[in-house]
Amino acid sequence: MLAIAGVQLAGCALVDGIFTPPDSSADQASAAVSEEQPISSNRFLLEEGQDAVGEMQIVKARPEDTFVDIARVYGLGFDELVQANPDVDPWLPGDGTLIVLPTRFLLPESPREGIVLNIAAKRLFYYPEAGADEPRTVETYPIGIGREGWATPTGDTAVVSKARDPVWFVPASVRREHAEAGDPLPRQVPPGPDNPLGAYVLGLGLPGYLIHGTNKPAGVGMRVSHGCVRLFPEDIDGLYERVPIGTRVRIVNQPYLLGREGSDLLLEAHPPLQEDERDWLGSLPTRANARLVGQDNPDLNIDKLRMAAIAGEQRGFPVSVFADRPDTAVTLRHARRVKNLVSHDWMVGQAGE
C-alpha cells in the first residue's frame, strides 16, 4: 500500500499542505511561496511524439471567487475544477483556499490534425496546419457538451459552414421540451444576447450539430447542451477566424488517457459519461502495457495499485503510473503557484454574453 499512500490523500487536506515545510508554520510557508504569472493554458508548442502539454498550476482563492469565475480566467471548464478539487465547495471555496488548476493535458488518442473533441474530458484540441518553417502547435479549450438524453455523438466529420451572428432556428424537439416545461420558445431566435449560439458558429457535417459560442458562459465545461458543442465567447471568436471550412473534426469519448513523456507513462482519468458502459478499468492494464512495447529499460514496471488509485480518483490531470516517479501528491507539490487574476468587475462586464 505504500505505493498509493500519497495519492489517497485528496482534496483540501492534500492541497493545503503541499507548500508547508515539515518544520515551519503555515504563515512562514505562505510568505515563502512566490506567486508567478500563470501560463497560457490554451496554446502549446508540439514536438513529434509528444503526448503531454501544459503545466499544473495552483491559485489561492479570494472570498468572492467561485469555480465559475476561476475556470474562465484560467482557460478551464467548471467540471474540470470540480474533479481536480474534490473536497472544495465550488460556489464558496473560501478565502485563502488553494485551488488546483488542471492545466496539464494528455492529448487524445487520435490523429493530430484538424479538430479533435474529447467529450469525456470536455475539451477541444485544435491542430492548426504549420508552415514549412513554423513549429507545430496545439490549442485546447474547454467545451460544454450534450447532457444525458441529448448526448453529443462521436465520429468523424468536418466543418462544412461558418456563420457570424447566427440566427438560431429552434429544432422542433427543443421547442417541444421547453413547451412541456412551461417555457415556450419561438421558431427562431435572432442574433443578440438572447441567442444561445453566441456570436459565432462552425457548422458540422453531422446534421443538426454545431460548434458555437454561448450567451451562458457559466455552462462551459458541463453537460448542458442539446448535443452541440459550446465554447467561451472569447475562444470561439479566435477559432472562427482560424478554422477553415473543410477542417476535419473527430469526436472521441476517451475518459482514461495514457501518454508517454520520455521514459515515463502518464495516466489522466476523467469520470466516464453516465451512458458509457464500456469496461474502461478492465482494459486499462492491457492498454498501459501496450504503451511500454519497445522500451529498452526492463525496470519500467507499472505500479498497478497506483494506476488503480489514479483511475479511481478521476481528478483529470496526468500522473505517472510508475512507483519511482512523482505521484499525485508530488505532482501537486511541484505545481506552479500563480497569481489570482480573477476580476469581478470584468466578470460583471461579461455577464450579458
VOPAGU-2260 file (C-alpha; in pm, 1 decimal, decimal comma):
REM VOPAGU-2260
SITE   aa  ch    i         X         Y         Z
SITE  MET   A    0       0,0       0,0       0,0
SITE  LEU   A    1     299,4     231,6      24,5
SITE  ALA   A    2     285,8     297,1    -346,8
SITE  ILE   A    3     -53,2     468,1    -323,9
SITE  ALA   A    4     -34,6     625,6      19,0
SITE  GLY   A    5      32,2     967,4    -132,2
SITE  VAL   A    6    -245,5     955,7    -389,6
SITE  GLN   A    7    -513,7     861,1    -140,6
SITE  LEU   A    8    -485,0    1199,9      31,4
SITE  ALA   A    9    -722,3    1404,0    -179,3
SITE  GLY   A   10    -877,0    1746,5    -179,2
SITE  CYS   A   11    -820,6    2024,8      74,5
SITE  ALA   A   12    -613,2    1818,7     315,2
SITE  LEU   A   13    -362,6    1744,6      42,1
SITE  VAL   A   14    -358,7    2085,8    -123,4
SITE  ASP   A   15    -339,3    2286,0     199,0
SITE  GLY   A   16     -23,0    2103,1     300,0
SITE  ILE   A   17     175,9    2087,8     -19,3
SITE  PHE   A   18     358,5    2417,4      35,9
SITE  THR   A   19     414,9    2375,4     408,2
SITE  PRO   A   20     764,0    2252,3     501,9
SITE  PRO   A   21     756,1    1999,3     789,2
SITE  ASP   A   22     923,0    2229,7    1045,5
SITE  SER   A   23     773,7    2568,1     963,0
SITE  SER   A   24     447,8    2740,0    1042,8
SITE  ALA   A   25     177,8    2795,2     781,8
SITE  ASP   A   26     242,0    3170,7     791,1
SITE  GLN   A   27     613,4    3124,3     721,6
SITE  ALA   A   28     538,4    2881,0     440,8
SITE  SER   A   29     286,2    3117,4     285,4
SITE  ALA   A   30     534,1    3403,0     292,8
SITE  ALA   A   31     799,3    3185,9     127,6
SITE  VAL   A   32     583,6    3091,8    -170,7
SITE  SER   A   33     619,5    3327,8    -464,3
SITE  GLU   A   34     323,9    3368,6    -696,2
SITE  GLU   A   35     416,6    3372,7   -1065,5
SITE  GLN   A   36     228,2    3480,2   -1373,0
SITE  PRO   A   37      10,3    3191,8   -1497,0
SITE  ILE   A   38      98,2    3005,1   -1812,5
SITE  SER   A   39    -120,2    3030,6   -2118,2
SITE  SER   A   40    -340,7    2725,2   -2086,2
SITE  ASN   A   41    -467,9    2728,4   -2446,0
SITE  ARG   A   42    -175,0    2712,1   -2690,6
SITE  PHE   A   43     135,3    2492,8   -2676,3
SITE  LEU   A   44     428,8    2400,6   -2895,2
SITE  LEU   A   45     409,6    2038,4   -3005,2
SITE  GLU   A   46     707,2    1814,5   -3077,0
SITE  GLU   A   47     689,9    1488,3   -3269,7
SITE  GLY   A   48     563,6    1211,2   -3042,8
SITE  GLN   A   49     473,5    1447,0   -2757,6
SITE  ASP   A   50     171,3    1333,2   -2559,2
SITE  ALA   A   51     155,2    1581,8   -2268,1
SITE  VAL   A   52     128,0    1960,3   -2288,2
SITE  GLY   A   53      92,5    2233,9   -2029,5
SITE  GLU   A   54     185,2    2260,2   -1664,2
SITE  MET   A   55      -3,5    2213,1   -1338,1
SITE  GLN   A   56     -83,7    2535,0   -1151,3
SITE  ILE   A   57    -232,4    2632,2    -816,0
SITE  VAL   A   58    -403,2    2958,5    -723,2
SITE  LYS   A   59    -526,7    3097,7    -391,4
SITE  ALA   A   60    -896,2    3183,0    -387,1
SITE  ARG   A   61   -1031,3    3513,6    -258,6
SITE  PRO   A   62   -1354,9    3548,0     -58,3
SITE  GLU   A   63   -1579,3    3625,8    -356,6
SITE  ASP   A   64   -1434,7    3371,6    -603,6
SITE  THR   A   65   -1633,2    3076,2    -736,2
SITE  PHE   A   66   -1524,7    2794,9    -968,3
SITE  VAL   A   67   -1721,3    2962,4   -1248,6
SITE  ASP   A   68   -1503,0    3272,9   -1213,1
SITE  ILE   A   69   -1174,4    3085,5   -1175,7
SITE  ALA   A   70   -1243,5    2842,6   -1461,0
SITE  ARG   A   71   -1299,9    3109,1   -1722,6
SITE  VAL   A   72    -996,2    3317,5   -1630,7
SITE  TYR   A   73    -759,7    3019,0   -1644,4
SITE  GLY   A   74    -899,9    2852,5   -1956,8
SITE  LEU   A   75   -1076,3    2566,6   -1779,7
SITE  GLY   A   76   -1424,6    2422,1   -1757,9
SITE  PHE   A   77   -1634,5    2404,5   -1442,3
SITE  ASP   A   78   -1628,9    2024,1   -1417,6
SITE  GLU   A   79   -1251,7    2018,0   -1460,7
SITE  LEU   A   80   -1212,2    2229,3   -1147,7
SITE  VAL   A   81   -1461,6    2017,3    -955,1
SITE  GLN   A   82   -1274,3    1697,8   -1043,3
SITE  ALA   A   83    -933,7    1841,9    -958,7
SITE  ASN   A   84   -1058,6    1980,9    -624,0
SITE  PRO   A   85   -1299,3    1716,4    -492,6
SITE  ASP   A   86   -1321,4    1847,3    -135,9
SITE  VAL   A   87   -1368,7    2217,0    -218,9
SITE  ASP   A   88   -1708,4    2386,6    -236,4
SITE  PRO   A   89   -1723,1    2516,3    -597,0
SITE  TRP   A   90   -1958,7    2800,5    -502,1
SITE  LEU   A   91   -1777,8    2910,5    -188,1
SITE  PRO   A   92   -1417,2    2786,3    -192,8
SITE  GLY   A   93   -1322,3    3020,9      90,7
SITE  ASP   A   94   -1064,9    3293,7     127,2
SITE  GLY   A   95    -711,7    3153,2     103,4
SITE  THR   A   96    -813,6    2807,9     -22,6
SITE  LEU   A   97    -558,3    2669,8    -267,3
SITE  ILE   A   98    -728,1    2568,4    -591,9
SITE  VAL   A   99    -566,2    2313,0    -823,4
SITE  LEU   A  100    -573,2    2429,8   -1186,4
SITE  PRO   A  101    -553,2    2116,4   -1407,0
SITE  THR   A  102    -377,8    2294,4   -1692,8
SITE  ARG   A  103    -167,6    1996,8   -1797,9
SITE  PHE   A  104    -329,0    1775,9   -2057,7
SITE  LEU   A  105    -275,1    1444,3   -2232,3
SITE  LEU   A  106    -363,6    1461,8   -2599,9
SITE  PRO   A  107    -643,7    1231,9   -2715,9
SITE  GLU   A  108    -550,8     909,2   -2891,9
SITE  SER   A  109    -642,7    1033,1   -3237,0
SITE  PRO   A  110    -467,5    1165,5   -3547,6
SITE  ARG   A  111    -324,2    1505,8   -3464,6
SITE  GLU   A  112    -484,5    1713,5   -3732,4
SITE  GLY   A  113    -780,4    1944,6   -3754,0
SITE  ILE   A  114   -1012,3    1946,5   -3453,3
SITE  VAL   A  115   -1040,1    1664,5   -3200,7
SITE  LEU   A  116   -1320,3    1681,2   -2942,8
SITE  ASN   A  117   -1281,6    1454,9   -2640,1
SITE  ILE   A  118   -1629,6    1465,5   -2493,5
SITE  ALA   A  119   -1532,8    1266,8   -2182,0
SITE  ALA   A  120   -1270,5    1529,6   -2090,5
SITE  LYS   A  121   -1495,9    1810,2   -2219,5
SITE  ARG   A  122   -1205,4    1951,1   -2421,4
SITE  LEU   A  123   -1143,9    2062,8   -2777,2
SITE  PHE   A  124    -798,3    2021,0   -2931,7
SITE  TYR   A  125    -712,4    2209,2   -3249,4
SITE  TYR   A  126    -403,5    2123,6   -3451,6
SITE  PRO   A  127    -353,2    2410,5   -3699,1
SITE  GLU   A  128    -150,1    2344,3   -4008,6
SITE  ALA   A  129     205,7    2471,3   -3971,2
SITE  GLY   A  130     408,0    2635,9   -4246,6
SITE  ALA   A  131     733,2    2488,3   -4371,8
SITE  ASP   A  132     947,6    2681,3   -4123,4
SITE  GLU   A  133     691,9    2701,4   -3841,3
SITE  PRO   A  134     675,5    2482,7   -3530,6
SITE  ARG   A  135     370,4    2265,5   -3479,2
SITE  THR   A  136     126,1    2378,3   -3212,7
SITE  VAL   A  137    -186,8    2252,9   -3044,6
SITE  GLU   A  138    -463,1    2467,3   -2898,7
SITE  THR   A  139    -704,5    2335,9   -2637,2
SITE  TYR   A  140   -1023,9    2481,6   -2493,7
SITE  PRO   A  141   -1293,7    2366,9   -2250,3
SITE  ILE   A  142   -1629,1    2279,0   -2401,3
SITE  GLY   A  143   -1986,9    2225,2   -2293,6
SITE  ILE   A  144   -2141,0    1909,5   -2438,4
SITE  GLY   A  145   -2479,3    1742,3   -2469,5
SITE  ARG   A  146   -2647,4    1641,0   -2148,6
SITE  GLU   A  147   -2773,2    1289,1   -2083,3
SITE  GLY   A  148   -3051,5    1211,2   -2328,6
SITE  TRP   A  149   -2907,7    1464,9   -2575,2
SITE  ALA   A  150   -2556,6    1320,2   -2597,1
SITE  THR   A  151   -2302,0    1471,1   -2832,5
SITE  PRO   A  152   -2232,9    1196,0   -3089,5
SITE  THR   A  153   -1889,6    1050,8   -3161,7
SITE  GLY   A  154   -1749,2    1000,9   -3509,8
SITE  ASP   A  155   -1563,7    1170,3   -3793,3
SITE  THR   A  156   -1697,5    1477,5   -3969,6
SITE  ALA   A  157   -1579,5    1818,3   -4088,2
SITE  VAL   A  158   -1650,7    2189,2   -4064,7
SITE  VAL   A  159   -1890,4    2247,6   -4353,7
SITE  SER   A  160   -2005,8    2604,6   -4283,5
SITE  LYS   A  161   -1936,5    2913,9   -4074,2
SITE  ALA   A  162   -2165,2    3192,8   -3959,5
SITE  ARG   A  163   -2120,9    3517,2   -3769,7
SITE  ASP   A  164   -2415,3    3649,4   -3562,9
SITE  PRO   A  165   -2626,1    3344,4   -3648,4
SITE  VAL   A  166   -2999,9    3303,8   -3626,4
SITE  TRP   A  167   -3099,0    3004,7   -3412,4
SITE  PHE   A  168   -3367,1    2800,2   -3585,8
SITE  VAL   A  169   -3501,1    2614,7   -3284,3
SITE  PRO   A  170   -3541,4    2240,4   -3351,0
SITE  ALA   A  171   -3891,1    2105,5   -3302,9
SITE  SER   A  172   -3768,7    1863,2   -3035,6
SITE  VAL   A  173   -3621,9    2150,1   -2832,1
SITE  ARG   A  174   -3938,6    2359,2   -2868,1
SITE  ARG   A  175   -4143,9    2060,3   -2755,1
SITE  GLU   A  176   -3924,4    2006,3   -2447,2
SITE  HIS   A  177   -3946,0    2372,2   -2347,1
SITE  ALA   A  178   -4320,4    2383,8   -2406,7
SITE  GLU   A  179   -4371,2    2083,0   -2178,2
SITE  ALA   A  180   -4167,9    2264,0   -1910,9
SITE  GLY   A  181   -4384,2    2577,2   -1941,2
SITE  ASP   A  182   -4108,3    2775,1   -2115,7
SITE  PRO   A  183   -4216,4    2804,3   -2481,5
SITE  LEU   A  184   -3960,1    2910,7   -2740,9
SITE  PRO   A  185   -4012,3    3083,4   -3076,7
SITE  ARG   A  186   -3931,6    2906,2   -3400,1
SITE  GLN   A  187   -3622,5    3120,5   -3441,6
SITE  VAL   A  188   -3409,1    3345,7   -3223,8
SITE  PRO   A  189   -3233,5    3644,5   -3388,0
SITE  PRO   A  190   -2872,4    3744,1   -3317,1
SITE  GLY   A  191   -2817,5    3913,3   -2984,5
SITE  PRO   A  192   -2780,1    3849,6   -2612,1
SITE  ASP   A  193   -3072,7    3603,8   -2600,6
SITE  ASN   A  194   -2928,6    3377,1   -2870,1
SITE  PRO   A  195   -2775,0    3061,8   -2711,5
SITE  LEU   A  196   -2545,0    3015,2   -3013,0
SITE  GLY   A  197   -2349,1    3326,2   -2922,7
SITE  ALA   A  198   -2178,6    3528,9   -3194,0
SITE  TYR   A  199   -2003,8    3255,2   -3397,0
SITE  VAL   A  200   -2093,7    2911,5   -3530,8
SITE  LEU   A  201   -1897,8    2634,7   -3700,9
SITE  GLY   A  202   -2140,9    2401,8   -3875,0
SITE  LEU   A  203   -2052,5    2031,6   -3881,0
SITE  GLY   A  204   -2126,0    1762,2   -4136,4
SITE  LEU   A  205   -2337,1    1587,4   -3872,5
SITE  PRO   A  206   -2684,0    1729,9   -3939,4
SITE  GLY   A  207   -2805,9    1947,9   -3654,5
SITE  TYR   A  208   -2473,7    1964,4   -3466,6
SITE  LEU   A  209   -2262,4    2276,8   -3427,3
SITE  ILE   A  210   -1954,9    2413,9   -3250,9
SITE  HIS   A  211   -2059,1    2756,2   -3125,7
SITE  GLY   A  212   -2033,6    3026,0   -2862,1
SITE  THR   A  213   -2285,7    3083,0   -2587,9
SITE  ASN   A  214   -2479,6    3351,1   -2403,4
SITE  LYS   A  215   -2440,8    3147,2   -2082,1
SITE  PRO   A  216   -2065,1    3100,1   -2038,5
SITE  ALA   A  217   -2105,6    2952,8   -1689,4
SITE  GLY   A  218   -2215,7    2628,6   -1858,6
SITE  VAL   A  219   -1889,7    2575,9   -2047,3
SITE  GLY   A  220   -1722,3    2262,6   -1918,1
SITE  MET   A  221   -2051,6    2094,0   -1823,5
SITE  ARG   A  222   -2310,4    1865,5   -1982,5
SITE  VAL   A  223   -2569,7    2131,3   -2054,2
SITE  SER   A  224   -2649,8    2145,9   -2426,5
SITE  HIS   A  225   -2887,7    1964,3   -2658,7
SITE  GLY   A  226   -2592,5    1792,1   -2822,4
SITE  CYS   A  227   -2398,2    2081,6   -2969,3
SITE  VAL   A  228   -2051,7    2184,8   -2850,9
SITE  ARG   A  229   -2026,2    2528,1   -2687,8
SITE  LEU   A  230   -1718,5    2735,5   -2605,8
SITE  PHE   A  231   -1644,4    3053,0   -2414,2
SITE  PRO   A  232   -1719,3    3356,8   -2636,6
SITE  GLU   A  233   -1351,4    3456,8   -2647,2
SITE  ASP   A  234   -1244,8    3105,0   -2751,7
SITE  ILE   A  235   -1488,8    3058,1   -3038,9
SITE  ASP   A  236   -1404,7    3412,0   -3153,3
SITE  GLY   A  237   -1043,8    3310,9   -3221,8
SITE  LEU   A  238   -1124,0    2967,8   -3361,6
SITE  TYR   A  239   -1381,4    3110,3   -3600,4
SITE  GLU   A  240   -1116,3    3326,4   -3764,0
SITE  ARG   A  241    -855,9    3048,5   -3793,2
SITE  VAL   A  242   -1050,2    2730,2   -3868,3
SITE  PRO   A  243   -1122,8    2700,0   -4241,3
SITE  ILE   A  244   -1422,3    2525,6   -4393,5
SITE  GLY   A  245   -1322,9    2167,0   -4468,9
SITE  THR   A  246   -1128,7    2119,3   -4143,9
SITE  ARG   A  247   -1150,2    1757,4   -4027,1
SITE  VAL   A  248   -1334,2    1708,1   -3695,9
SITE  ARG   A  249   -1304,6    1389,9   -3491,1
SITE  ILE   A  250   -1529,9    1344,3   -3188,7
SITE  VAL   A  251   -1399,5    1084,2   -2943,9
SITE  ASN   A  252   -1503,8     963,1   -2599,5
SITE  GLN   A  253   -1185,9     884,1   -2403,3
SITE  PRO   A  254   -1216,4     922,0   -2024,5
SITE  TYR   A  255    -891,5     735,8   -1946,4
SITE  LEU   A  256    -596,7     878,3   -2138,5
SITE  LEU   A  257    -245,5     731,9   -2144,1
SITE  GLY   A  258      54,9     924,0   -2269,9
SITE  ARG   A  259     432,1     897,5   -2281,9
SITE  GLU   A  260     674,8    1161,1   -2157,7
SITE  GLY   A  261    1027,7    1037,4   -2224,2
SITE  SER   A  262    1052,8     706,6   -2041,5
SITE  ASP   A  263     754,5     791,1   -1818,5
SITE  LEU   A  264     396,0     674,2   -1867,0
SITE  LEU   A  265     117,5     908,0   -1753,3
SITE  LEU   A  266    -249,0     842,1   -1682,4
SITE  GLU   A  267    -520,2    1109,7   -1691,5
SITE  ALA   A  268    -858,4     991,5   -1562,2
SITE  HIS   A  269   -1199,3    1154,4   -1601,6
SITE  PRO   A  270   -1539,2    1021,4   -1492,3
SITE  PRO   A  271   -1693,0     829,8   -1785,0
SITE  LEU   A  272   -2019,7     970,4   -1912,5
SITE  GLN   A  273   -2324,1     819,6   -1742,0
SITE  GLU   A  274   -2432,1     627,2   -2051,7
SITE  ASP   A  275   -2081,0     491,8   -2125,1
SITE  GLU   A  276   -2094,5     122,2   -2031,4
SITE  ARG   A  277   -1752,5      19,6   -2162,9
SITE  ASP   A  278   -1517,8    -163,3   -1925,3
SITE  TRP   A  279   -1254,8     109,0   -1905,8
SITE  LEU   A  280   -1097,1     -10,7   -1582,2
SITE  GLY   A  281   -1076,3    -369,2   -1701,0
SITE  SER   A  282    -898,8    -271,9   -2022,3
SITE  LEU   A  283    -661,4     -21,0   -1861,3
SITE  PRO   A  284    -376,3    -263,8   -1767,1
SITE  THR   A  285    -362,7    -404,4   -2120,2
SITE  ARG   A  286    -362,8     -58,3   -2273,3
SITE  ALA   A  287     -90,5      61,2   -2034,8
SITE  ASN   A  288     133,9    -238,3   -2103,2
SITE  ALA   A  289      92,1    -184,9   -2476,0
SITE  ARG   A  290     234,9     166,0   -2437,8
SITE  LEU   A  291     559,0      16,4   -2298,9
SITE  VAL   A  292     626,3    -205,1   -2600,2
SITE  GLY   A  293     968,0    -123,4   -2745,1
SITE  GLN   A  294    1111,2      21,0   -2424,5
SITE  ASP   A  295    1472,1     -78,8   -2363,5
SITE  ASN   A  296    1454,5     -28,8   -1986,4
SITE  PRO   A  297    1333,3    -352,0   -1816,6
SITE  ASP   A  298    1295,6    -168,3   -1482,9
SITE  LEU   A  299     994,4      29,2   -1605,5
SITE  ASN   A  300     720,2    -159,9   -1425,3
SITE  ILE   A  301     370,5     -24,6   -1384,8
SITE  ASP   A  302     255,5      10,1   -1024,7
SITE  LYS   A  303     -90,2    -145,8   -1053,3
SITE  LEU   A  304    -208,8      -7,7    -720,1
SITE  ARG   A  305    -108,4     345,5    -811,1
SITE  MET   A  306    -270,5     314,5   -1154,2
SITE  ALA   A  307    -591,1     191,1    -991,7
SITE  ALA   A  308    -583,9     481,9    -745,9
SITE  ILE   A  309    -539,6     742,3   -1023,7
SITE  ALA   A  310    -817,9     580,2   -1224,0
SITE  GLY   A  311   -1045,3     572,2    -921,8
SITE  GLU   A  312    -986,5     930,1    -810,8
SITE  GLN   A  313   -1058,6    1068,9   -1161,4
SITE  ARG   A  314    -901,0    1406,4   -1089,6
SITE  GLY   A  315    -845,6    1488,5   -1456,0
SITE  PHE   A  316    -471,8    1561,3   -1470,6
SITE  PRO   A  317    -178,3    1338,5   -1571,2
SITE  VAL   A  318      12,0    1139,4   -1307,2
SITE  SER   A  319     287,1     879,9   -1357,1
SITE  VAL   A  320     192,6     514,2   -1313,9
SITE  PHE   A  321     548,2     418,8   -1209,8
SITE  ALA   A  322     623,6     378,6    -838,5
SITE  ASP   A  323     956,0     565,2    -856,0
SITE  ARG   A  324     808,2     870,3   -1034,2
SITE  PRO   A  325     605,3    1163,1    -891,6
SITE  ASP   A  326     267,4    1055,6    -755,7
SITE  THR   A  327     -35,2    1283,8    -718,6
SITE  ALA   A  328      95,2    1449,5    -401,6
SITE  VAL   A  329     437,5    1522,5    -551,2
SITE  THR   A  330     281,5    1639,2    -877,3
SITE  LEU   A  331      81,2    1897,8    -684,6
SITE  ARG   A  332     371,7    1992,2    -461,3
SITE  HIS   A  333     568,8    2095,0    -770,0
SITE  ALA   A  334     279,7    2279,2    -937,6
SITE  ARG   A  335     337,6    2641,6   -1033,7
SITE  ARG   A  336     188,2    2875,2    -773,0
SITE  VAL   A  337      27,3    3157,1    -971,0
SITE  LYS   A  338    -132,3    3494,1    -913,8
SITE  ASN   A  339    -506,5    3525,4    -880,2
SITE  LEU   A  340    -619,0    3716,6   -1191,6
SITE  VAL   A  341    -992,0    3689,7   -1130,7
SITE  SER   A  342   -1150,7    4032,0   -1172,3
SITE  HIS   A  343   -1511,1    4050,8   -1063,3
SITE  ASP   A  344   -1550,5    4389,2   -1231,8
SITE  TRP   A  345   -1451,7    4213,2   -1554,4
SITE  MET   A  346   -1697,0    3934,3   -1481,6
SITE  VAL   A  347   -1981,5    4178,4   -1436,5
SITE  GLY   A  348   -1895,7    4330,2   -1772,3
SITE  GLN   A  349   -1921,0    3987,8   -1935,9
SITE  ALA   A  350   -2248,8    3885,1   -1775,2
SITE  GLY   A  351   -2456,0    3958,9   -2082,8
SITE  GLU   A  352   -2266,8    3724,4   -2312,3
